[in-house]
């Protein structure tokens, strides 16, 4: 076991670097064996222990064991006490998820503060098999069938570089680890909650896997091998799908778009669609619904789906995805991630509602023609002074389109232009802050038409120009 352990560390590059690593040690048999194996290698490392204060004296006993072992071995010891239950309540998390988030956040902070090259955790082959079965129950697609990997990373909360995460015990079964602990007299403590079946993982561990091991005594080893094959197959499928998606996706008006006709003309398009939607966090319901619509003759246009952070709308020929955030706006409760209320204080480049545009001023005499290319609007600068506002469309907005006499609702203007729902929600209104008394009146629909009040005339000295894009 020791020889295989050193090979795993070698493949992870630990023998090529003198930087010490951080071991996450709970006091259980898996992590204590990992610590003992590391000590035998002579590599530099420190120990980190989390006291989650969930089991009273048992938690304190675990901490004492790990601290005493580290002190006797001359190993640097870090510990942190967490109010796990309180954190779970405040963030609407399960105790399991709260503990996971707290410990990995702390591990990443420790690695950066102390200069550790990686954090090592003691997940074993049984843990990986349990994860596979849990993923099958949840439904996580091909990615969930590959289980955990020996090398991955821990993201940093402040957006910094991720910290390397190693699982050097992943090749060993729980039976092997317990045998090593017995042979080496490795001290460890049993977590009494591991015997309970209140948690889903424990139910898998105590009620499901024993039955599978009766059918196949080498079940854990068999599953480990199968997960490797699933990983190879998943990587191949992802590579093929990604090459297809590169050809049929685009970006327009702040939206990621997917060409449905080109998608359906390709082989195995269902997996490519799953792969595309999975990037943006859309759940199984969205994937299944869209797949069913594409296979049927039912109407596809006008459907709307949400994921954490994204909005998807369908047209007859495209899927359109835009990043959003909750802001409590009336009607949708959503607003684009970019600023949907932009104050324009002078010439320059701006972005609003996912749309980029430029503002410039020029003398009327230097303007060669009043006819401008589509997407460019010109105003009498004296009629639309700085600052003015650009914002998203609101129900009730209206204006008098250039060349018309009567007022027109922007919603009706959109209908005339055959705007789909997504283009409506992505549209930007130019609003004159000097006309607050005209409730709902706008100065222009960006890239389309200005209000007649702001037209250039014979008395115009300076022209204000807004170019979309």
Secondary structure as GFF3:
##gff-version 3
##sequence-region A 1 469
A	DSSP	alpha_helix	2	11	.	.	.	ID=ss1
A	DSSP	three_ten_helix	14	16	.	.	.	ID=ss2
A	DSSP	beta_strand	21	24	.	.	.	ID=ss3
A	DSSP	alpha_helix	29	41	.	.	.	ID=ss4
A	DSSP	beta_strand	45	51	.	.	.	ID=ss5
A	DSSP	alpha_helix	57	73	.	.	.	ID=ss6
A	DSSP	beta_strand	77	81	.	.	.	ID=ss7
A	DSSP	alpha_helix	84	90	.	.	.	ID=ss8
A	DSSP	alpha_helix	95	114	.	.	.	ID=ss9
A	DSSP	beta_strand	119	120	.	.	.	ID=ss10
A	DSSP	alpha_helix	125	138	.	.	.	ID=ss11
A	DSSP	alpha_helix	141	144	.	.	.	ID=ss12
A	DSSP	beta_strand	151	154	.	.	.	ID=ss13
A	DSSP	beta_strand	163	166	.	.	.	ID=ss14
A	DSSP	alpha_helix	174	184	.	.	.	ID=ss15
A	DSSP	three_ten_helix	192	195	.	.	.	ID=ss16
A	DSSP	alpha_helix	200	203	.	.	.	ID=ss17
A	DSSP	pi_helix	204	208	.	.	.	ID=ss18
A	DSSP	alpha_helix	209	215	.	.	.	ID=ss19
A	DSSP	alpha_helix	219	248	.	.	.	ID=ss20
A	DSSP	beta_strand	249	252	.	.	.	ID=ss21
A	DSSP	beta_strand	255	259	.	.	.	ID=ss22
A	DSSP	alpha_helix	260	264	.	.	.	ID=ss23
A	DSSP	alpha_helix	269	279	.	.	.	ID=ss24
A	DSSP	alpha_helix	284	295	.	.	.	ID=ss25
A	DSSP	beta_strand	304	307	.	.	.	ID=ss26
A	DSSP	beta_strand	310	314	.	.	.	ID=ss27
A	DSSP	beta_strand	318	326	.	.	.	ID=ss28
A	DSSP	beta_strand	334	336	.	.	.	ID=ss29
A	DSSP	beta_strand	341	344	.	.	.	ID=ss30
A	DSSP	beta_strand	348	352	.	.	.	ID=ss31
A	DSSP	beta_strand	355	363	.	.	.	ID=ss32
A	DSSP	three_ten_helix	364	366	.	.	.	ID=ss33
A	DSSP	beta_strand	376	380	.	.	.	ID=ss34
A	DSSP	beta_strand	388	392	.	.	.	ID=ss35
A	DSSP	beta_strand	398	399	.	.	.	ID=ss36
A	DSSP	beta_strand	408	409	.	.	.	ID=ss37
A	DSSP	alpha_helix	410	416	.	.	.	ID=ss38
A	DSSP	alpha_helix	421	426	.	.	.	ID=ss39
A	DSSP	beta_strand	428	431	.	.	.	ID=ss40
A	DSSP	three_ten_helix	433	435	.	.	.	ID=ss41
A	DSSP	beta_strand	444	445	.	.	.	ID=ss42
A	DSSP	beta_strand	449	450	.	.	.	ID=ss43
A	DSSP	three_ten_helix	452	454	.	.	.	ID=ss44
A	DSSP	beta_strand	462	468	.	.	.	ID=ss45
###
